[in-house]
Amino acid sequence: MPKLTIGAAIDGLKKMGIALGDELKFKRHMNEWKKLVAMADEPLLIMVMGEFSSGKSTFINAILGQEVTVRGATPTTAVITKICYGDRDETIVHFKDGRIEQYDPHNFMRLTAETDADDEARRLHEDMDYVEKRLNLSILKDVSIIDSPGFGAITSGHAQTTKRFMGNADLVVWLMSVQQPAKASEVHLLESLDPRLKPIVLVNQIDLIDEEEDDLEDILHDVRQKVQGHVRSVHGISALRALEGEVNGDQAEIDASNIVVFFDLMRNEVLPHCDEYRMHTLVHETTTLLRHGGATLQFWFEQIEPLREFNYETYANEKANLQPFEQALAEAARLWKEYVYDEGQESERQYFEGVLYQYGLLAPTDHKRALECFKAAARYGETDAETAYAAALEAAGRYSEAFTEYKKAALKEDGEAAAGYARLIDQGHGKGKAQEWYRKAAGWGFLEAHLHIDYGNDVEAKFNGLREAAVYGIPEAQAALSECYREGIGCVRDAREAFKWQAEAARQGLKSQFMPMALSYRQGMDATQEFYWLTRAADYGDAEGALNVALCFFYGHGIQKECVESFIRLMKISDNTNYKESDRNAAKRELEKLFEHGTAEDQILIGNAALNGDLKEFFGNRGLLEAGNWYERAEAQGSLEGAYRKGLCLWRIYQEKKYDNALILRALYHAYIAVKKAAGGGHAEADGFLQKNFEEGTPELQYDTAQAVQSNSADAEGVFYWYKKSSDGGYAPAFTELGERYASGIGCEKSWLRAWFWLRKAGRKDGERGKKSYRAFMAPAYHRVKVVATVSGVMFSVLGSYIAYDYLSTDPTVYKVVYGRQLKSELSLGMLELGDTSDEMRKILGKEISNRQYEGFDIYIYPNMEVFFRNRRIEALVSKDDSVATKQGIRSKMPYQDVVDTYGTPTFVSQFDGLDLYEYQFDGFDDRYGLLRFAVDPSTQLVEYISVRIPIEETERVQREAEEKRLIAERVEQERKAKEAREQVERESRDKGKRDAEEAARVVANFHENITKKEYRRAYNLCTDNLQNQLGLYENWARGFNNTVESEASDFYYGITDSDRVELSFTLTSRDRTSNGITMQKWRSTAIVVKEGGQWRIAALENKTI
């Protein structure tokens, strides 16, 4: 494998930075990685350190040859300053939250100086990570210089960045004042430095030595003795004389300053080994980033573990979101592995290998081996390795040893170690003052320590500490800071800031903030976001979140209404023993209220889900039965759909025939009753099902229906009806049952003749059962009755031949004996009525001889009659045959006088084709009247033919009325839709106007909020270009608010609004600092707000004193 070069290492680090992705959980690490990559791609990094007033800034100015940094006798550098090469003079601020902003170079001193910092600059300092100064100087092509605040002036805000730059530094230059060189505090600091960072010590201000009393060489010798083993070399310089010599072009001054010793060291010892220094720096920093990243990754894997049980799909997604970061860590480890093993120092190798084993990077996780590696690395005095070793001991439960190792690293001012040391004290594993060490940890840049510090009544310090940690990206601190803003702890209450930090914590995955986020969005009336955060809480096992998600699905709050999904979630909560019993009971109460006592529509949906198998995890193989139960609940509320679907479930049970016969028949009975109930209520599908599967079903099914009704009810007529249907369909077992009912009169009128007819057929078709029943019936009948009936004057014997059947089948006056039909209308002929269907026709007359079409009629020809159909219904009947009679028994060839005697005076009289036509009007079907016509031969006064018909004009009238009704309904519907459309447009217009007005009001409110916060630039940017021109230069305008303490807009009234312009009036309350203290004044103000480029901006403002 080729040797790893600095260029290849940098390219690899860049790729790793891209591979990290944009998962918020790792925002801190991504920012650190980006900073490492940025540092790696630059020249050699020299960090200038020392206590304040040691002349660091003067020294930097001297080697740059000009005044760049602030210098003075008191602490002057407020933030870390990085001075590097650039094509032109630029000042760039890097913020702790990852933002980068460019400032006017003339503001550099103000941005970096402590003494000149005003309130706004100090607020900026709190949020800054460091300031980058770019200069077009040749020396900066080879090196970049870090100017740090003096160690005596380092605050917790500086410490985090200072520690990071110390880790990134390739070379440290440590300045001491010749007046107090190698103080105990300085020696302690030098001893605590990473061994790899052995600094060059420059004893500064040698121009202040009184040569008569002090000897420089003696001073330097004394310093070397005190710092022996911890530094590269010690030299004396005068940075001030070097700077003055450079500025004034005085070479003698430069020579006297001895600054040349630094340049010689750089030229001869440092720059030739630049790549070597850089590689060791990158190895160390990459290893530390791998350790911190691995710990965070391990934390999040533990956090998502509960999702396995509550929502595996979300668990898989969350795990997938962690994998890019995990892979990026593995790639970074792979990049450096060969170099570390082949060329790295032993301490680097052991530290690196410990990280690999600890977090399973490129090798299986092995905590025992990791512990051994960290222990070996810690022997070299490398602070990060000592801290890693202590953490590994703590994880292994070896608290006493961990306590000792944490203390060792903590005494070197390592923040992470100090926090670990305090934690073990808190847990009772050692003696000491935990709070003291937590405070030190925070002061040394380990910002998580702020979460454990007891600030007591110093709420301002608590707020500042939490804000610092929150800006850095620690989610627990962000949550705590949110609470400070919400309750006004150490700050002015600010709901917007409270929500902002709460959201930051939640979006990083801090599950304790999921429910508060949901509640915040509920108050803000954003149902979609509320639902999202409720879901996040539920996924992590929050019972309240899970219950609320279920309710959201039920009510369609923030998500499309899905009552089945709601039911499923409530069932899961009620069944999950991981939830508290009170939570499970709450879910059961909601199930009872929303579903068991809910609407029929929802109960039907649950039944559908059970039937489709969607609820199998709750109902197992009982889906069909449970579906029936839910449909029955809906039926109990009067739902025809519920009744119909219940019937379908029972129908399936009957069809599957998995149970004993009694249960199967009971299912069929209740299926029939339920479907019949729905059909009777007007349910079209149920009516169709009833007709198809029962009325027109198989004779076998009709027989089973009869048995089902017989077994489960006292409905004798119903039993008879279904045996009759089955018998008419030719099902032999029904013949016996039907004949016995005719014989006994159960469910029907007793009829020996009908009994004989059906039992005789049963004896032939129903095997032994039929024969036995027929013999049992016939024996007593023969002895009691020889002659059964006289029909139309013809006498016949029951024991005779089929003459009775033959006669009855052709005599319409007794037709009902055989066919069981009672004619209802006078508009009938034979056994057919106007309005009958073709099925009914063929059932009575059989198959037609032929058929034809004529003037819109389908005509069916029988030997004794012609049948005319239109729209699948009989509209006319004509017969000349004297075997066909009217309902009253009138036939062809009978005298006209019989017609008059039977029907009375005709309604209409006319003549046609030599015959007299006598017509009688009767009510027909579908609200139409019909005519019964007798055509009489005038010469014989006998009826030639008989017809019944619906007149064409009557049909056309009904059609016209139907069309008129349709057109009226269509017009009414069109008018309704037009009205709805108009109302919708008006509503949308009103809603948009209201939204625009509210957005415009928020812009005005934000304008005054920003003034209160002294964020004048943001306020200024909310104005249109024209208004900014009217306000004048930004700086002059902003100065006008120097005495403004608060500016608040309230009581908005919306005037004229259109798509891009809103006029507002509101109350403006201002509080200003005057010679008499704080004074308040109220104004009645107006504003015009316009939309430019999709954004609302203020175009005009006017204030009038109230």
Secondary structure by P-SEA (a helix, b strand, c coil): cccccaaaaaaaaaaaaaaccccccaaaaaaaaaaaaaaaaccbbbbbbcccccaaaaaaaaaacccccccccccccccbbbbbbcccbbbbbbcccbbbbbccccccccccccccccaaaaaaaaaccbbbbbccccccccbbbbbbcccccccccaaaaaaaaaaaccbbbbbbbccccccaaaaaaaaacccccccccccccccccccccccaaaaaaaaaaaacccccccccccaaaaaaaaaaccaaaaaaacaaaaaaaaacccccaaaaaaaaaaaaaaaaaaaaaaaaaaaaaaaacccccccaaaaaaaaaaaaaaaaaaaaaaaacaaaaaccccaaaaaaaaaaaaaccccccccaaaaaaaaaaaaccccaaaaaaaaaaaaaacaaaaaaaaaaaaaaaccaaaaaaaaaaaaaccccccaaaaaaaaaaacccccccccccccaaaaaaaaaaaaaaaccaaaaaaaaaaaaacccccccaaaaaaaaaaaaaaccccaaaaaaaaaaaaccaaaaaaaaaaaaaaccaaaaaaaaaaaaacccccccaaaaaaaaaaaaacccccaaaaaaaaaaaaaacccccaaaaaaaaaaaaacccccccccaaaaaaaaaaaaaaaaccaaaaaaaaaaaaaaaaaccccaaaaaaaaaaaaaaaaaaaaaccaaaaaaaaaccccccaaaaaaaaaaaaacccaaaaaaaaaaaaaaaccaaaaaaaaaaaaacccccccaaaaaaaaaaaaacccaaaaaaaaaaaaaaaaccccccccccbbbbccccaaaaaaaaccccccccccccccccccccccccccccaaaaaaaccccccccccccccccccccbbbbbccccccccccccccccccccccccccaaaaaacccccccccccccbbbbbbbbbbcccbbbbbbbbbcccccccccccccccaaaaaaaaaaaaaaaaaaaaaaaaaaaaaaaaaaaaaaaaaaaaaaaaaaaaaaaaaaaaaacaaaaaaaaccaaaaaaaccaaaaaaccccccbbbbcccccccccccbbbbbbbbbbbbbccccbbbbbbbbbbbbbbcccbbbbcccccccc
